[in-house]
């Protein structure tokens, strides 16, 4: 949310804080031998300046966002051509459940 202010220093500080907290969460998940996904639904802090005007850019971007698999079965990797609709089918597969026919996305997990 801080990126929406257009204040670069605040956005940098927020990203650093999130980075530190995610690192702690990853370590905790690994200690418990769990699995974790890290994702976002849109960008913002990576572009804080409107490239055409030089003014602060406070809107969402359409840049690709990460979907990171942490500490899951090493026999699997993630395909690279995914979209937001593929996130829940991926989680459903991890939980060993059947994907409802109404879902149009497909799991991002592929055998390595």
Secondary structure, 3 states (H helix, E strand, C coil): CHHHHCCHHHHHHHHHHHHHHHHHHHHHHHHCCCCEEEECCCECCCCCECCCCCCECCCCECCCCCEEEECCCCCEEECCCCCCHHHHHHHHHHCCCCCCCCCCCCCCEEEC
